[in-house]
Amino acid sequence: MGKKRRKHLRSGTGISRREFVGRSAAAAAFTIVPSSFLVRNAKAAPSQKVQVACIGVGEQGRGDMENLMNVDAVRVTAVCDACRVVDYANHGGLGVSNPNAKIAGLDAALRRVEQRYSEDGGDGKGCTGYQDFREMLDKEGDNIDAVMVATPDHVHAAACLAAINKGKHVFCEKPLAHSIYETRLVADAAKKMGVITQMGNQGHSGEGIRLTVEWIRDGAIGNISEIHSRDCTGATDWLTHGVNRPKETPPVPDGWDWDLWLGPAAERPYHPAYAPFNWRGWWAFGNGCIADAACHHLDPAFWALDLGPPTSVEGTSTGITEETAPRGAVYTFQFPAKGDRQGVKVMWYSGTERPPRPKGLEEDRKAYVDGIHFVGDEGTIICPGWGGPPRIVPEAKMKAYLPKRPEKTIPRVDGHHKGWIDAIIKGEQVHGGFDYSGPMTEAVLLGAAALRTGKKLLWDSENMKATNAPEADRFIKPEFRDGWGL
């Protein structure tokens, strides 16, 4: 990286590792569990805590951190963010719905961890803060069993690989990585190291998606030929689109390490147009609406139909630039026949674009604004976003099906974050780990590559090649900044 490593920070007055263990064991009655123990042993005693480090504690990361701290078996022992203070209201973002998350970043996360563990009767001290996750993993190795990654997309792979290669279990927000090449690296590394992984497509652990999978596999709507899905309501209101780089070079906000925030991305001056809020619309840091929401809303399709990699993808849009994603886009994926099912066409609609009205939906009923619908030869299933509960349309088919719906055969999970922690303690992989979410992410990111290339891409998944478009290579495997090679 060519720059001096940053000093770490501690919550409250600095204490040694030995002092921390002594105080916390007395106050919170937990036992430190080395990660090698958690990987090796099938079960752990209830008193043993999984020590978690959080990388990226902005708006989404703060939410993940809160969910993890609400799991009794977790102790957050380290937090990391390139930004000491993130003010969503005043740094160029559009604000967030949760007023408690408007001030985020490293300092706020440290205060929150101390407050949370003080509520349990302890003094709350002992969580260490860093701005560089590499330094954190080097120095806190014995204090960390698992790592949560919620940075912007372009840092996902670097942070995940750094943790996985040290034998840490990993939870990473969606999409799993910023490019297909990075996604493949992360999934392969997790498999090789045998760590327990989970991607942050939270609906995957819900009841709704399980019902959808069970009903489709039961043949509730017969053979499925088409799937239509779209992203979040209001995405066009917050996503940067159709513009080039700003020319102004305002000062970096106090407490921000802009070099660390850029990570593997090519150098560019700081501007509030990029961070902390609108980075997803810039190709250098995200992949637009499809990367934000498709790993949520297409999840039922990948699970129920075992889609695997597509054979081709093409995209049309309202217009892109070399720098930013479009205001609206439509992506068409072709998936080959597999097992007993036929080939499937999947349509994804972003931003201003809307899917057709679900076939069979009565005129007096509204379609879900976000979500997915499956078109079968015996009916249609519609689901709200984030793996919401299924409905068969028309309603007459739903009423006829309910009395004969199948038994619940897919294991249920007690929450997305808790499910990951429970799996770590048991030494069992969760469904939705990187072995599943990696290939799904690759397909989603291929859509963005097709849109940027301007061609229908014929896809060779095994070799990670668009066989008809070598110009897509730079989107499939981007260049990384010196010192950040993967």
Beta strands, then each sheet from edge to edge (+ up, - down):
strand 1: 9-10
strand 2: 31-32
strand 3: 48-55
strand 4: 74-80
strand 5: 86-87
strand 6: 103-104
strand 7: 128-130
strand 8: 146-149
strand 9: 169-172
strand 10: 197-199
strand 11: 224-230
strand 12: 312-317
strand 13: 328-335
strand 14: 344-351
strand 15: 371-376
strand 16: 379-384
strand 17: 391-393
strand 18: 457-460
strand 19: 465-466
sheet 1: 1+ 7- 4- 3- 2-
sheet 2: 1+ 7- 4- 3- 8- 9- 10-
sheet 3: 5+ 6-
sheet 4: 17+ 16- 15+ 11- 14- 13+ 12- 18+ 19-
end
